[in-house]
């Protein structure tokens, strides 16, 4: 009788762990967002499929035309033209890492509706002093 109770408890425990595992993985899938590099993106990504594209803002490529911010993201091997109709983040500049979210049109241009700027964790103030947090 004791062995039957232990077996039932073990089955319930394994089932509960399985359900919790499935819920955890499902919840994390919504929060894990990957981006592609310009070399990884292709014509199959055109249309309504939302894509995240990451790379460096190519020097000399940033311009504003008709209120839209235009620039080129590169990974050194391939370049993608990006158009963003909005205000760029304050630290956005050429040579900086950036991630854009949006869609790729059939001509290969990226129409972004969100721009994220990648930066390092070091803060340097106007005088060149590096901020060191207290331990």
Secondary structure, DSSP 4 states (H G I P E B T S, - for coil): -HHHHHHHHHHHHHHHHHHHHHHHHHHHHHH----EETTT--GGGBSS--EEEEEEEPTT--EEETTEEEEEEE-SS-EEEEEE-SPPPTT--TT-EEEEEEEE-TTS-EEEEEEEE---S--B-TTSPBP----
